[in-house]
Amino acid sequence: MALPGAPVRPFSLDEPEQLPPEYRGPASYPVTDDDREEAYATFSRQLLEEQKDVMDPLFLTWTQNLLFLAGLQWWEYDSATGTFRLPNAPKWKERPVRNLILPYFKNIVAKATKNRPVTQCVPGSTDADDIEASQLGDDVLRAKWEELSLSEVMRAAVGWAVTTGNAWLMPYWNTHSGQIQPLTTLVEGMKYDEMGVALGAELVECPCDETGEPLLDEQGNFAIGSEPAYVDIGDVNVKVLSPFQVFVDPDATCESDVTFYLIAEPMTLRRIRQMWPEVINVQAEDVTDFDRFDAMLSGVVAGADTHITAGRLTRDQSVQKGLVLHYYERPTNDHPQGRYWCTAGQSLLEEPGPLPGGIWPPVAHMKEVDVPGRFHGDATMTAMIGPQREYNESTSRIKQHEKLMLVGKWLVPRGSGVKRGQITAKEGEVIEHTPGLAPKMAEIKDLPNGVYQERERTAADVEMIGGFHRISMGSPPPGVKSGRAFLTLQEADDSDLGPFINRVEDTTALVSWLLLQFIQKFYKTERLLRIAGHSRRFIVKSFQGADLDAVVDVIPVAGSAFPWSAVAKQSMMVDLATAVPPLFTDPETGMFDAERFRRLLPVGGMESIGAESDIDTNEALREEEAIEGWDGSPESPLPVPLPWQNHIAHFKQHTRTLRDGSTDTWPPHAREAMIAHWGATQMEVQAIMAAQAAMAQQEAGGEGGDKKKPPGRAGESYDAGQQDLDSERKKLGGDVTEGE
């Protein structure tokens, strides 16, 4: 939607003479990689100019939205200078800004990013190894969410989407990650004893140079003790691109139609030369024509809103910059792996070649509102500009009238002798006038109620268009006193966010899948994975990218990012626990499972409750990890039940592990040892229950009961556990000695 006075470039296939003289026509595509370096730079630059002309109307709309969000709501577009500026106005003109758009923006961004979107890795098959790889992929994505601070990245992207209707997230392989390690390789060397006698060949780490070749000494032998070259092993990362930076072919109406992406990135010359040191002829250029938002603000009158504009413009103008253009082309028959190159000015920074990692698309597009037949999304904020402008005008008239009421106007008869400026607000002022011609203050009537009602109407229009009401801001409607009714209305108000939340979830899933593809391709060495699990348990795993090859896609969990009310969820959990107690009953003990209820109840700080049970559970999990990694040799120690342990908690956890099937992928000797350890723990539990039963009978005045089969639920649990143990033994086809 073009703003009034926005330049629109005429274009007609039938009448090419209508084109402006400076229009050079479509850029010539470099067909082969043997073309001159300037051909790629010229093509990228001309493609950028063509795309900017097409995008001009959208750029103007987006810039206006940004200005209104920043509170610069009296600015107007000057078609003569191509900038937004504050027009001249009389001194008495009031220009108040009651920014109704800012709370809408904050409310939508807060709700859209309240919950982390949950994703799920899809395995290539139902094979146990593929499923295990998908579970590892889920853990990797959870770890990367925290490591890369993706919650902040998503907030920035959602902010762009709410303001302009479009946001772009770009996962990439960061070769300047700061993760430095020595470059070595395994070579065959000689092993010597203490006397220097050669014992034979062995594999040793040999330092390498920058190219990865092993270092040699003067005799041509491997220089084992030399200093190796240090390299950055790289890592994945995600950055947010503004909608002013990303360009696609204008024929595209949806993501599947896109044949290329052109990404423009202003960058200081210092950084360009640091990243591409072999390129020395990159010259500084004016990037304000590219960064259209700053270009619009460059026409600001000196001194106006310097806290928003002046500091950044001064900094940008004082630092020499260049415009780096990244060209990505989708895979075709001619280029099955796609095509990519990078230019700056007339220099080719990166030679034409396949897409980085062979990954398409290179970016993920997040839209707020879909527009049928148009590639770019629309922003609800655009429709709010009109009533917001009307609201400011109404407020301006009201303030001017209030000021007039306070200051007043004077009626001075001709010939009274009172001149302009003689009547002031000074106390005790003496005004000389001709008798019979005394000045008097004019009677100014109050504004009619319709003026105030009109302002309220425009405020209501802003709320209606934005889809947020006072209930969204925490203010209940008149007559609503019930907390449940308040939450129901608030949730209904949030339902308008459903489509946008779905897009946030879909975009998160696509970004996660692109990240996982980079990890699959570039994690050639062992990396550590650190995540915090349930029950205060921290998980550390070692993995490579090849371990994730069985993951074929990442899908979103629908509704995971919807801003459900925490109070409503708490109320629902308490109601369920009261109405249907079996849902939270531990089948092993028949008692209320407080640990499970604590995990499901969305209350911050609840992790401190039940810390003791967490300690016992974590201890049992460590035992299971030790058993899973047991090499099978009798010399390697296996965990055994110890007197100070909570055997009942251990027995519950071990039973849970054997039942959920997680031991099915263990080595047979480790699984057999796990069943034996479970049996030994069961014997301890049996002894505890027998002792408790005997003590209870003694207190009741009876004789000791059957110690092997405690009465009541304890005996039932024991019998069930014994049956499980016997069943597991039969599955393994062998005998396991109890307590082994």
N, C-alpha and C positions, 0 to 999 in steps of 0.2 A: 504494500500500500504506500504509494508515493505521497509525500507531504506537499502542500502547496508550494509551487515554485521549484520543485525538484526537477533537475534536468533529466529528460528521457531521450536517449539516443534513438533517432529514427532508423528504422531498418525495414527494407522491403526487398524481397528476392526479385520482384518484377521491375523495380525502379532503383537500380544501384546508384544512380546519380544523386539520390537523396542522402547518401552517406556523407558524413563530414569529410573534409579533405584529409584530416590526420588519420582517418581510419585505414589501416593497412590490410584488412581482411584477415581471414583465419591464418593462424601461425602454421608454418610448414613443419610437419612432423618428421623428426630425424628417424629415417627408416632403419639404418644399420648402425651398429656400434662403431663403424669406421668413420662416421661423419666427424667433421671438425668439432673441436670442443665448443666453439662459439655457437654451433648449431643448436646444441642442447640449451645453452644459456639463453639464446635468443628465443627459442621456442617457449621456454618456461616463462620468460618475461612477457612475451606477447600474450601467452595464455592467461597470465595474471591480469593484464590490462583488460582483456576481453571479459574476464569473469567479474572484475570490479565494475565494469559498465553495466553488466546484467544485474549485479547485486545492489546497485546504487539505491533503488527505492527501499529495499529491505534494510540497508545500512542506515538510512535516514530514520526509518521507523524505530530501529533498535536503539539508535543514539538518543532519540526523543525519550524512549522508555528509561534509559539510563539517567538522563538528565532529570526526569520527574522523580525517579527513585532517590537521586541525590539531593532533592529539594530545590533544584534549579528550574522551577516550574513556570517562570515568567519569560523564559528565553524563547526566541522565535528564530526560525530558519531564514537566513538572508541569502536568497538565490544569487545575488550579485557577487558575493564573496564566497559562497559555498560553505558558510559556517553558521553555527547557532550563536547568537549573541543576545545580550539584554538590550532591548530597544530603549531609546530615549523616552522619557515621560515627564510630565510636570512634577514639580517638587511636592505638590499636595497629593499626588497619586499614591495611594497605599498599595503595596505589593505583598500582602501577607501570604504565607504558605502554611496551610494546615494539611500536612502530608498524610492522606488517608491510604496511600499506596504502600508506604513503608511498613506499617503493621501487617498489611496483607502479605507482603514479601516475607517478613520474618515469620509469620504464622505458617505459611506454606512450606518454607524451607525447613522449619523446625519439625513439622509433622512428617514431611517426606523423608527426613533423615533420622527420625526418632529411633527406629529399629533398623538393625543391620539386615539387609536382604540376605536370605539364606539360599545357598546354591547347592546343587548335588551333582557330583561327577557321574557320568554314565559309562559303565564298563562296556567293552566290545562284545562280551558274551556273558553267559551265566557261569562260566568256569570260575572255580574258587580263586585262582590266581588273579583273574581279571577283576573280580569283586574286591579282592584285597588291594589291588592297584587303585581302584576307584575310592576306597576308603582312605588310602594314603593321599590321593589327590584332594579329598575334602580336608584332610589335616593340613596339607601344604597351603591351600587357599585360606584357611583360617589363620595360619601363621603369617602369611603375606599380608592379610588384612591389617594385622597389628603392626607388622614390621614396616610396611610402606605407609602407615597412617592413612589408609584408604577412606576412613570415615571423613577426614578433612577434605580429601580429594572429591568425595561424593558431594559434600556440602557446597564446594565451589562449583561443581558441575550443575547441581540442582539450582544454584543461584543464577547461573547463566540461562538455564532452561526457563526458569520462572520469569526472567527479565526479557529475554529475546525470543523464547520459544524453542531455542536450540542450544545444545551443548555438545562438546566433543571430548571424549576421553581417549587417550592414545597410550596403550601399553608399548613398551619398547625395551630393547636390550641396552642397558647403560654400561658403556665401556669405561666410564669414569666413576665407578662406584666407590672407590677408595679401599676395596678389598684386595690388598697387595699380598702376593706370595712369591717365593722363589721359584724360578722355572727350572725344573729338573726332569730327568727321565731315567728309567731303569735300563742299565747296561750290564753286560756280563763281565765281571771282574774276578781277580784271583783272591782266594781266601788264604791267609797266612796264620801260623801259630805264633806263640810267644817267641820262638827262636827264629822267626822269619822264614820258616820252611813252608813252601806252597802246599796247601791242602786240597786245592781244587777250585773250580769255578763257582761263583755265586752271583746273584743279581744284586746290584748295589745302585744307590741313587747317584746319578752323575749330573753336575750342574750344566745348564745350557746357556747359550747366548740369546739375544733378543729374537732370533729367528727360530729358536727351538732346537738348534743343533747342539749336540754334546760338545763341551769344551775339551780341547786337547792340549797336552803339554808339548815341549819342544821335541820330544822323542816320538810324538804322534800317539801317545797313550792317553787314555781318559784322565782328565785333570780332576780327580775325585775331590780334592781338598780346595778347589778354587771357589771364588765367589760367583754365584750364579746371577743371571739377570733377574730383575723383579718385574712382574707383570700384574696388571689389574685383571683379575679373573672375571670381572663383570657380574652384573645381576640384573634382574628385571625391575622395572619401575613403571609408574603411570603418571602422566601429566594431563592437565586440563588445557584444552585449546579453546580460545574464544571463538565465537561464530564469525568474527571478522577475519580469522586466519585460514579457514578451511573453504576450499572451492571445489565444486564438482561440475561435471558436464551439465549444461542447462537443459539437455533433453531428458535427464533423469527425473522421474516422478516418485521413485521409491528406492530403497537401498539396493535392490537387486538390479536396478537399471544403471547403477554407477559404473562407469568404465575407467575413471581415473579420479584420483584425489591430488590436489595441489595444495600443499601446506606452506604458508608463508610465515617465517619466524624472524622477527627483528633480533639481531644479535650484535653485541659489541665486536669491533674489529679485533680486540685483544682475545676474545674467546674464539672467534673464527680462526685466528692464527694458531691458537693453542690446540684446537681440535684437528685442524688440517695444516700442520706446519709446512708441508711441501708447497702449499699455495701461497704465493707471496704478492700477487698482483691484485688482491681484492681492495677496492677503494671504498672510502666512506660515501654514503649517500643519505639523502633525506628520506627517512622512513615514515614521516608524518602523513604522507599521501597514502601509505598503506594502512597505518593505524588510524582508521577513519574517526574513531572516537576522539583521539587526541587532536586530530585535524579540526574537528568541529569545535573543540574547546579552545583552539589556538586563537580564535577571534574574540575571546573574552576581554572585556574592558579591563584595563590594568587596575588591580586592587579588588576585583570582585571575586569573592569566594576563593581566595588564594589558598585556603587550607585544602581545597580539593584539586585545584588545577596547577597553580603556579609552581609548587615544589617539584612535581613530576615533570612538567614541561621544561623547567630550567635544567633539571638533571638530564633529561633525554637529549636536550639540545647541546649540552656541554660535553656529552660523551659521543665519540665517533662510532657510528653503527653502520651495519650493512644488512641487507635483506637476504636471508638464506631461503631458497625455494626447494622443497622436497617434492618430487614427482613420483607418484605410485600408480601403476597401471595394472589392472586386473589380468589374470592369466588368460591367454588366448591361444589359438592354434599356432601362431607364429612364435609366441613366447609362453610356453606352457607353465613356466615358473613366475610369470608376471615380469614386470620391469620396474626398475627404480633408478633414479639418479638424483644428484643434489648439486645445485648451482648457487653462485653468489656473484652478482654483477655479470661480467662476461667470462667468469672462471667456472670450470667444472670441478667441484669439490670432491665428488665421488663418481667414479666411472659408471656408466650404464651397466646394469646387471640384474640378476633376479631380485625379487622382493626380499627384504631382510627376513631371513628365516623361512622364506617361502610362504609367508602368512598374509592372507587376505580375508577381510578388509584390514587395513592398518589402524583404523579408528572405529570407535563405537559412537553412534549418533543417538543422543537422547532428545526427545521432543516433548513439549508440554501438551500442545493441542495439534492433532493431525488435521491437515487441510487437504481434502480430496483433490487429486490431480496436481498437487504441488509437493516438491521434495522437502522444502523447509517447513518446519512447524510454525505455529503461531503462538503468541503469548496472550493470556487473558489480560495481562497488564495493558496491552495496547488498547483494548476496548474500555479500560478504566480511565484513560487519559482525558476523554471528553468530559465526563461528569466531574472529574477532579479539577479540570480547568474551570467549569461552571461554578464549582464550590468555591474556588479561590476568588472568582469575580464577585460572587455574592458576599463573601467575607470582606472583600475590599470595599464594596459599597457600604456595608454595615459599619466598618471601622471609620471610613471617611465621615459618615453621618455622626457617629459617636464623637469623633474629634470636633466636628462642627458644633455639636451640642455643648461640648465642654468649652470651646474657645468662643463660639458665637460669632454673629455678624452684626454690624452696626449700620443703622440708617442715619446718614448725615445729610441734613437739608443743604441745598446750595445757598451760599451766602452766610453760613453759620460761622465761617472763619476756621473751622477745624480741618486740618490738612491730613493727608494720608500718613500714617505712622505715629500720630500724636496719641492715639488711644492704645494703651498697652495694658499688660497685666500687673503693673506696678501698684503696690498698695499706697493709698493716700494721694493718688495722682490728681493734679488739678488740671482740668480741661477748660480752657477759655473758649467761649462761643458767643455768638450774637444773641442777645435776648430774644426769646420767642422762637429761636431756631436751634434748640438743644438737640443733640444726637440722642438716639435711643436704640436699644438692642432689638434686633429683629426677632420675631417669634418663630421658632423652628419647631415644627410638629414632629412627633415620633413617627418612625417608619411603620407602615402598616404590617400587620402580622403575616401577610402573604409573602413578604420578603424573607422572613425567618423560616416560614414553612417551605419556601422554595429551596432554601439552603438545606433544610432537613431532607427534602426529597432527593436532592443530588447526592447527599451522603448515603441515603438508602439505596440509590442507584449503584453507587460504588460497591456497597456490600452485596447487592444482588448479583452484579456482574462478577465480582470476585468470588462469590460462593461462600463467603464467610460472614458470620453474624456474631452478635454479642455472646451467643452461647459458645462459640469457638474461642472467644477471648476470656472465658471463665465467668461471664455474667449471666445468671439465669434469667429467663424471660419472666415477665410479671405473672404471679400466681403459681410458679413452679417452686415447690419447697422440697419435694422428695428427691433424695440423692439418686435413686434408681432412675427416676424420670429425667433428671438432669443429665445423667450419663447416656440414657437412651437418645435424647435429643442431640447431645454432643456427637454421638457416634453417627447418627443420621446425617448431621451436618458434614461430618468428615467423609461420608460416602461419596461426595462429589470428587474427592481426591482419588477414588479408585482407579480410573484409567491412567492417571499420571503415575500413581504408585506402581501399577503394572509395568509401565515403561521403565521406571527406575529399576525394578527387579529384572526385567529383560536386559537392560543395559549392563547391569552388574554381572549377570550371567555371561554375556558376551565378552566383557572385559576379563572375567575370570578365565574363560576359555582361551582367549588370546594370551594371557599370562602363562597359562599352563602349556601352551604350544611353545612359547619361548623357553620355558623350563625344560620341556622334553628335548628340545634341540640343542640347548647350550649348556645345560648342567652336565658336563663331561666328567667331572670329578665329584667325590663325595661331598655332600652338603649336610649341615645339621638343621634339623627341624625342631623348633621349641614351641610348644603350645601348652596352655593351661586347661586341663580337663576338669571333669566333675570331681567332687569330693576333695577339693584342694590338692589335686594330683597334677603334677607337671610331667609332660611327656616330651622326651628328647629322642629323636630318631635320626638315623643316617640314611641318606638315599641319594640316588642319581636320577638324571632325567629319564634314562631308559626304564626306570622302575614305573614310570607313568605312561608308557607307550600304549597300554591297554585301555586308557581313558580316551573315549572318542567324542565326548561332548560334555558340556556343562549346562544344566537346565536350572531355572529358578524354581524355588518352592513358592507356589502361589499364595499370596496373602501374608507372607512372612514379614514384609516391610510395612504393612498397614499399621497406622498409629492407634492400635487398640488401647483403650483406656486402662492404665495400670490398676486404678481403683475398681473398675468393672471386673477385671480378671481376678483380683484378690477376692472380691465378693463372690464371684462364681466358684472359685476354689473352695472357699469356706462353706458355701451352700452345698457343694458336691460332697465334701467331707462329712457334712452333717446329715444330708439326705441319703447318701449311698456310701456308708462306711466301708463296705467290702472293696471299693476301688482303691483304698489306701490301707488295706490290711496286709500285713506281711504273711504270706502263706506258710513260712517256716515256723513262725511263733504264734500266729493267730492274733497278734497285737497290731496296733496302729503303727504304720511305717512312717515315723516322723522324718526320717532322712529324705524319703521320696517326696513327701509333702513340702519339705523345705526347699527342695530343688525346683519344684513346680510353682511355688508361690512367688510372684514377682514383687518381692520386697527387698530393697537394698539393705545390706548389712546382715541378712539372714544367714550368711555363710559362717558367722561366728557361733551360731547355735548348732549344737551337735558336732563341735570340733573334735570331741573325744571319739565319736564313732568314725569320723573321717580318719583319724590316726590309725584305728584298727583296720579300716578298709584299705588304706594305703599300704599298711604293712602286709596285708594279705595279697594285694596286687604286686608288691615287690617280690613276694615269694613265687608268684606265678611267673613273673618275668624271669626269675632265676631258673625256674624249672624249664621254661620254654627254651632258654639258651643253653641248657645242659648238654654237654658233648657226649654223654652216654658212658664215659669212663668211670669205673668204680672209685678212682682217686679223686674225682671232682666232688666236692661236698654238695649235698642237697639240703634244702631247708627242712627242719623238723619242728614239730610243735614244742614250744618252750613254756616253762611254768608260768611266766609273767604275761603271756599273751592272752587275749580275749578269744578263746577258742570258739565260742558261739558265733562271734562276728566273723572270724576266719572261715568257719564252716559255711555260713550263709554266702559269703563271697565266692568260695570255691565251688559251691553247688551252683551258683548263678553262672559261673564261667563254664562249667561242664554242660549246663543245659542250653546256653545260648549258641553253642556250636563253634565258638571261637577256637577251641582246641582241635577242630577237625583238620586244620592246616598245619598243625605241629608235627614234628618228626614222631614216628611211632614210639621210640623210647622215651621221648619227653612226655607224650600223652599218657603212657603207662605209668611214668613216675608221678604225674599229676594225680591220677586216680589213686595211686598208693598213698600220696600225701593227704588226699581227701579222706581216705579211709582211716589214716592215723589221727587226723583231726576229729573225725567222727567218734573214734574211741574215747578221745578226751572229753568230747561233749557228752557222750554216754555216761562217763564216770561222774561228770558234774551233775547231770540230771539225776543219776542214781543216788548221789550223796544228798542232793536237795530233797528227793522223795523220802529218803530214810530219815532225814532230820525232821521233815514235816510229820512223819508218822510218830517219831519219838515225842515230838511236842504234843501230838494228839493222844499220847499214851498207848499207841499200838506198837507192834513189832515191826522190824525192818521188812521192807517189801522186796520184790524181785529187782535186783540191781541191774540185770541185763535188759529189763523192759520196764522203764519207769511208767507210772500210771498216767492216764490223761493224754493231753496233746503231745507231751514230750515223748511218750512211748509211740504214738502214731507217727511222729516225725522220724523217730529212730527207725521204725519199720520201713517207712517209705524210703529213707536214705539207704537202708540196707538193700532194698530191692533195686535201687538205682545202681548201687555198687556192683551187685551181682550181674545186672544187665550190661554194665560197661565191661565187666570181665569177659562175658560171653562174646561181646562184639569184638574184643581184641583177640579172642581165640586162645587165651592163655590164663594162667592163674596169677593173681597178685596177692602177696601175703599181706594181711592186715597189719597196719602199723609199719610197713617197710619204708 
